[in-house]
Amino acid sequence: MVNTGDTAWILVSSALVMLMTPGLALFYGGMVRRKNVLSTIMMSFALLGLIGMLWLLYGYSLSFGPDTGGVIGKLDWVLLRGVGQEPSDTYATTVPHLAFMTFQAMFAIIAVALWSGGVVERMKFSAFLIIAVLWFTLVYCPVTHWVWGSGGWLAKIGCLDFAGGIVIHVNAGMSALALALLLRPRKGFKEGETMEPHNIPMVVLGTGLLWFGWFGFNAGSALTSNGVASSAFVATNASAAAAALTWMILGWIHRRPSALGVVTGAVAGLAAVTPAAGFISPIIGIPIGIVAAAIGYYCMLFRAKRGVDESLDVWAVHGMGGVWGTLAVGLFASMAVNAIGADGLIQGNAMQLAKQLAGVAAVGAFAFVATWVIGKAVDIIIGLRVTADEETVGLDISQHGERAYGGM
């Protein structure tokens, strides 16, 4: 039976999560050089169309359709056949099936957009679109079914992911790293050429939209307008706030506090609390955010020292943040907060931590290897990278024939 309050909350949450993709476009767009801002923004906006369509055509069915061996959904719901105004018998049983489907569509879109931050300023737009289709079909949809689909093998063993720490952040972070290694560093990266962000106010604006939308991302994943949604909402804000403050302090210790550091910290905290938000006491968002900031900060330093040009640190912030947040579920989860979850190590259930570790290991390894294979295949067939001259001119002109800042 449809509950109108739950339905309203899921529809609003869907709109909030949709807004995160334009927010991510601005967040990423401000961090690249002036000559590549439109190409970076274009990656995210193009996916609103591309993945938005693929989700309706077959993605939802592969992700959430009737189970096949715990690995993938059947094609029963292709073209939204059987997905209507009545609730599903399996998912979000108090809202129209269409409402749950569209909520999940917004997750799929931003998951693909996230790893684009690892390849900006040097990947062909044509190669990006082909990889996006293949990654969505062969990586995102199966992983989503493993974790959230009825009958998925990680769901069966009891691995918990409230709003996408494994499905989205670990998945996208490890994929970004694989593609960055395939692409190799940007021209001038190892020769001391500055890769300074061209518009930090744009990054701050994008972060504000992400933070705002993340309340729908996490609290909406309760799938009802109840106490768990409220708890997840508060935990989300607590983690973001704690991580932003921690990153600012770390920046101050090492050099000086920066606006870019504060907003990066906030995103790290948001990513880390995502898998845990609905399973933990809201106050636990604070230690999750503090540790997320420290992990992200030092992983960025490690990545830079290794000479890996993963352009916008998707691996450090989202990938490793998602790993920490997923393991934090195994530490801090409490059935007193959410009866359909589990108790973690602190509540005496060490096995939950093992289950979380299994989920991180399986998805992290699968995402990295599968994405590397996809990227390598596309590289062999059409090439991944723009030419040296195109990279020098900038991808805005060479790939799209536009300038972000034209006129006199």
N, C-alpha and C positions, 0 to 999 in steps of 0.2 A: 504493500500500500504506500502511495506517495505521501511523504510528509512535506508540507509546503515550506516549513522553516528550513529543513535540511536542503531542499531543492534550491531555495534562494541562496543559501550559503555556498553551495557547490557552484552555482552559476557565477556568483560574485567572485569566488576564489579562482574560477577558470579565467575570468577577465583579469584578475590580478596577476596570475601566472603568465598570461599572454603579454602583459605589459613588461615583464622581465626581459623578453627578447629584444625589444627596442632599447630597454635599459642597458642590456649587455652590449648592444651595438654602440651605444655612446661610451660606455665604460671602456671597451676595447678600442673604439675609434679615437678617443682622446689620447691613448697611450702610444699610438704609432706616430711615425713622422708625417709631416704635413702632406707629402706627396702620395700617401697611402691611406688617408683617412676614409675616403669614399669606398675604396675597395674593401676595407675592413668592415665598414657598416653594411655594405651590400651583402656580405656573406650571411649575416644574421637575418636581414630583411628578406633575402631570397628564400631562406628556409621557411619563413612564415607561409610562403606559397607552396614550395616544393614538398616539405614534410607535412604541411597541413593537408595537402591533397593525398599523399601516399598513405597517411594514417587512415583516412576515410576509405580509400580503395582496398587496402589489405593489411596495413600495419596493426590496426586495432585487433583484427582477427588473429594474426600471428602472435600478438602479445597476450591477449586475454581470452582467445577462443578456447573451445574444449580441448583438453590436454592431449598431447601425443608424446607418451613416454617421458613426461616430466621435462621435456626439452623445448617444445614449441607448441603454439596453438594451432588448431585445425583451421581450415578456410571457411568454416560455416558462416562467419559474419562478414565475408567479403562484400564490399559495396554496402555495408551496414544492413545487410539482410538479417532480419530478426532483431535488430537493435532499434527499439522504438520508445514510445512514451511511457510504457509500463516499466517498473523496476526489473532489473536482472534478478534471477534467483540466486546468483552467486556473489555479485559485487554491488556494494552500496545499495542495499535492498530497500532503502526508503526514498530514493530519488529516481527519476526516469533514467532508463538505461542510456539514453542519449546524453544526459547530463554527465554521467560518469565517463562516458566515452570522450566527450569534448574536454573534460578536465584533464584526462590522461593525454589528449592530443597536445596540450600546451607543454607538458613535460617532455614529450618526444621532440618537439621543436627545439626547446632550449638545450636539451642534451646534445643534439648535433651541433648547435651553435657554439656550445662551450669549447669544444676542441678546436674550433677555428682559430682561437687565440694562440695556438701553438704553431700555426703555419702562415700567419699573416706576413705581408710584405715580400713574399717570394713565390707563392703558389699560383699557378694558372687558375683562372676562374672556372674554366671548363673542367679541369681535373678536380677541383674542389667539389663541383656539383656531382660528378660521377662518383667520387668517394663518398659523398654524403648519402647518395642513394644506396650504395652497397653497404656502407656502415650501418645505416638505419635498418636495412633488411637483414643483414647477416650478423650484426653485433647487438644493436639496441633491442630489437624485437625479441630475440632469444633470451637475452639477459633479463629483460622485463618479465618474460614468462617464468623464468627460473625462480625469480624472487617474489613476484606479485601474482602471477597467474595461478589459477586453481589447478593444483596438481604439479606445479613447478617443483623441481627437485630440491632447490634451496629452501623453498617454502615448506616442503615436507620434512626436512631435517630440523626445522625450527629457527632458521636464520631470520633475523628481524631487520627490516629496513622501513622506517615509518614513512619517509617522504622522498627517498632517492639517494641516500649516501652511497650505496653500492650501484644501484641502477644508473644513476646519472653522474655523480662526482668521481667515484673510482673509475667507472667505465670511461668517461670522457678524459679524465686526467691521464690515465695510462695510454689512451689512444693518442692524445696530443703529443706525448713523449715519443711514441713510436714514429709518428709522422715527422716530428722535428728531426729525429735522428736520420730518417730517410732523406729529408730535404737538404740537410747540412746547413751550416750557419749562413745568415744573410751576408751579402757582399759588404766587406769592411768590418764585420763583427770582430774578427780576431786581429784586425789591424788598428784598433783603437778608435774607429769611427764612432761618433756619438749616436746613440739610438734613443735620444732623449724624447720623452712624450711631447707632442706638439700643443696639447690643450688640456691641462689638468682640470680646469673648471668643468670641461665636458665629462671627464672621468668622475668627478664628484657628483655631477648631475646624474650620470648613469648609475652610480652607486646608490643614490637616493631612490631611484626607481626600482633598483634591484631589492633593496631593503624593504621598501613598501610592498612590492610584489611577493616577497618571500613569506609574508604573513599568510597569503593565500596558498602558497606552495606548501608550507608546513602545517598551519592550522587547518587548511582545507583538506589535508590528507586524513583528518579524522573522519571525513565523509559524512559527518553529522554536526549540527550546531549544538555541541554539548560541552561538558566540562573538560574532556580531553582536548577539544579544539582550543579552549581557553588556556589550558596548561601548555600546549604546544606553542601558542602565540607568545606567551610570556617567556618561555624557555628560549625561543628564537631571538627575541629582543635582548635577553640577558647575554646570550652568547655573542651576538654581534657587538654589543656595547663593550663587553669585557675584552674581546679580541681587538677591537679598534684601539682601546686604551693601552693594551699590552704592546701592540705593534708600535704605537707612538713612543712608549717608554723605551722599547728596544732600539728604535731609531735614534732616540736622544742619547742613549748609552754609547752607541757606536759612532754617531756623528751628530745629527740634529733631527728634531721631529719634523716630519714632512706631511703635507696634505695627502700626497699619493700613498704614503705609508699608512695613514689612518684609515683611508677608504679600503686599501688592500686588506688590512687587518679585519675590517668589518665583514668583507666578503669571505675571508677565511673562517671567521666565526659562524657565519650563516651556513657555509658549506658543511662545516663539521657538526653542527647541531641538527642538520637535516635528518639523518637516519635515527636520531635519538629523541627528537622533540616530543613525540607523543608517548614515550615510554618512561620518561624521567621526571623527577620533581623539578619544577621550573628553576629553582635556585641552582641546580646542577648545571644549568646553562653557563654559569660563570666559570667554573673550572674547565669546562669543555672549550669555551672561548679563549681562555688564557693559554691553554696548551696548544690549541689550534694556531694561534698567532705565533708562538715560539717555533712550532714545527714548520709553518709556512715560511717564516723569516729565515731560518737557518737552512731549510731546503733550497731556498732561492740563492743563498750564498754558496751552498754546495754546488748547485747547478752551474752557477757562473764560474766558479773555480775550475770546474771540469770542462769548460769551454763548450757546453751544450747550449745552442741557441733555440730554446723553446720559448718563443718570442715574448709572450705575456704571462708566463709562469702558471699555466693551467695545471701542470703536474704538481707543482709545489703547493699551490693554494687549494685547488679543488681535489686533485687526486690524493695527495697526502692528507689533506683535511678530511676528505671522505673516509680514508682508511682509519684515521684517529676517531672520528665520530662513530663509525661502525663498531669499532672495538669498545668505545665508551658505552654503547648499548650493553655489551657483555659485562661491563663493570657496574653500571649505575641503574639499569632498568629495574622497575618495581611494578609488580602487579597491583599494588595499592594505588598506583597512578592510572594504570590501564590494565583492566582485567583480562583483555585478550592478548596481552603481551607475554612477558615472562619476567622472572626475577633474575638479576645479574649476580656477579661474583660477590658484591657487597652484601647482598641479601642471602648469600649462602649457596648460590647456584653457579659453580665454576664451569659447568658444561656449556652454559650460554656463551661464555667468552670463547670457548672452542668452536662453537657453531658460527659465531661472528667471524672468527679468524678464517674458517673454512670458506665462508662467503667472499671475504676480501681476497683471499689467495686465488680462488677459482675465477672470479670475475676479473681481477687484475691481470692474471696471466692470460686468460682468454682474450681480453680486450687488446692487450699489447700485441700478442702474436697475430690475432686475426686482422687487426688494423695494419700491422706491418705487411702482411701478405697482400691485403687489399691495395695498400699504397704502392707496393712494389709492382704489382700487376698493372696498375694504372700507369706507373712510371714507364714500364716497358712498352706499353701500347701507345700512349699519347704524350708521355713526359709529364712530370709533376711541376717543373719549375719554369718560370719565365726566363727569357734570355738575360744575359748580363746587361745589355743596353736597356731592355725593358725595366729591369730592376733599378737601374740608375735613374731613368726618367721618372719612375714611380708607377705603381699599378693603377692609380686613378686614371692616368692618361693612357697607358699602354693596354689596359684591360677593358676600360669603360669609356674612354674618350671624354672624361669630365675632370673639372677641377673643383675642389671643395670651396676654395676661396678665389673666385674670379674677379673680374672687373679691375678698375683702376686702384 
